[in-house]
Amino acid sequence: MRKTSSLLLAMFTLGLILLSGCDSKPADGPKKVRWDRDFCEMCRMLLSDRHYAAQILDAKGKYHLFDDPGEMLLTFATKYKNDSAAKLYVADSKNGKWLDARTASYSSGHLTPMGFGYGASEKPEPDSKNFTTILSLILAGETGAPTPQKPNPKSGFHNHNMSETDKHTHMQH
């Protein structure tokens, strides 16, 4: 009799656990990122820069994390075919706060982890672009990365933009 009561109690508990799972809400909002532990889906690098991370919550409730908004946008356009049911999030480049990628403003000139060069912000800035424009630019292969500065020969830094002859001569010395 004691075995039967224990078995009934175990079955009742298991039933409650299973039923409580049926009422759980689907995923919503940005996922809490485990910085320096979670990997970018596209390049497999660790997510470590809180100002340029991005994520997709697909229609099936699965999260996809990225270390650069450009990677998220490429994946969204190619893999998810601009699925309107997918939720897109980007980190604000100033404070790391999660923003809706479709309503964020984007500016160029940022040093992003993968070199796309676009940073998101909650409020529009001068020369900022909207989601549709930035998506078009990314798909066209246009980055917003800062233009590299030419080294000042007087600064003591090496000039890596030498001709082949100069490189050969430089290497011999």
C-alpha positions, -999 to 999 in steps of 0.1 A, spaced: 0 0 0 29 23 8 44 17 -26 11 25 -43 8 59 -25 44 68 -33 38 59 -70 6 79 -71 23 109 -55 52 107 -80 27 104 -110 7 134 -97 39 155 -93 51 146 -128 17 155 -142 18 189 -125 52 195 -140 41 186 -175 10 207 -173 28 237 -160 50 235 -191 20 239 -213 12 273 -200 46 287 -204 48 318 -226 69 318 -257 102 336 -257 99 373 -260 124 402 -257 161 400 -260 179 371 -246 203 377 -216 237 373 -232 264 354 -213 293 378 -223 325 361 -232 307 327 -232 281 329 -259 292 326 -295 283 346 -326 262 323 -349 280 336 -380 317 340 -372 318 318 -340 336 345 -321 327 351 -284 303 380 -278 322 404 -257 315 439 -269 282 450 -253 279 480 -276 276 461 -309 259 428 -301 227 418 -320 202 390 -319 173 375 -338 144 358 -321 130 337 -349 93 327 -354 100 294 -337 112 310 -305 149 303 -310 175 330 -304 205 336 -327 233 358 -313 257 380 -333 287 401 -323 281 427 -350 248 443 -362 260 437 -398 262 399 -393 227 399 -379 213 419 -408 230 397 -434 217 366 -417 182 381 -414 181 390 -451 195 357 -464 185 330 -440 152 344 -427 142 361 -459 132 393 -441 106 373 -420 83 399 -404 76 375 -375 113 375 -364 122 399 -337 155 417 -341 175 434 -314 207 455 -315 227 469 -286 228 507 -284 264 517 -293 265 543 -265 251 524 -235 246 487 -245 208 488 -239 189 465 -262 168 482 -289 143 470 -315 165 468 -346 137 479 -369 131 512 -350 168 520 -341 188 546 -359 222 537 -374 253 557 -379 286 549 -396 321 553 -384 321 527 -356 349 502 -349 326 471 -348 338 436 -340 335 424 -376 342 457 -394 307 465 -407 311 499 -390 274 506 -382 263 514 -346 228 516 -334 212 543 -312 178 549 -298 175 584 -310 184 596 -345 217 615 -349 228 638 -377 233 616 -408 218 585 -392 200 559 -413 169 538 -407 167 500 -406 157 496 -443 185 519 -455 211 502 -434 199 467 -445 202 478 -481 238 491 -475 249 459 -458 235 438 -487 252 460 -512 285 453 -494 289 489 -482 304 492 -448 303 522 -425 337 515 -410 360 544 -403 385 553 -431 420 542 -421 442 571 -414 475 574 -433 504 571 -409 524 602 -402 561 594 -412 572 616 -384 553 596 -358 578 567 -358 552 541 -369 560 518 -398 543 524 -431 528 492 -442 517 507 -475 551 503 -491 557 492 -527 571 457 -532 605 471 -539 605 491 -507 593 460 -488 621 440 -502 647 467 -494 632 472 -459 632 434 -452 669 432 -461 680 457 -435 
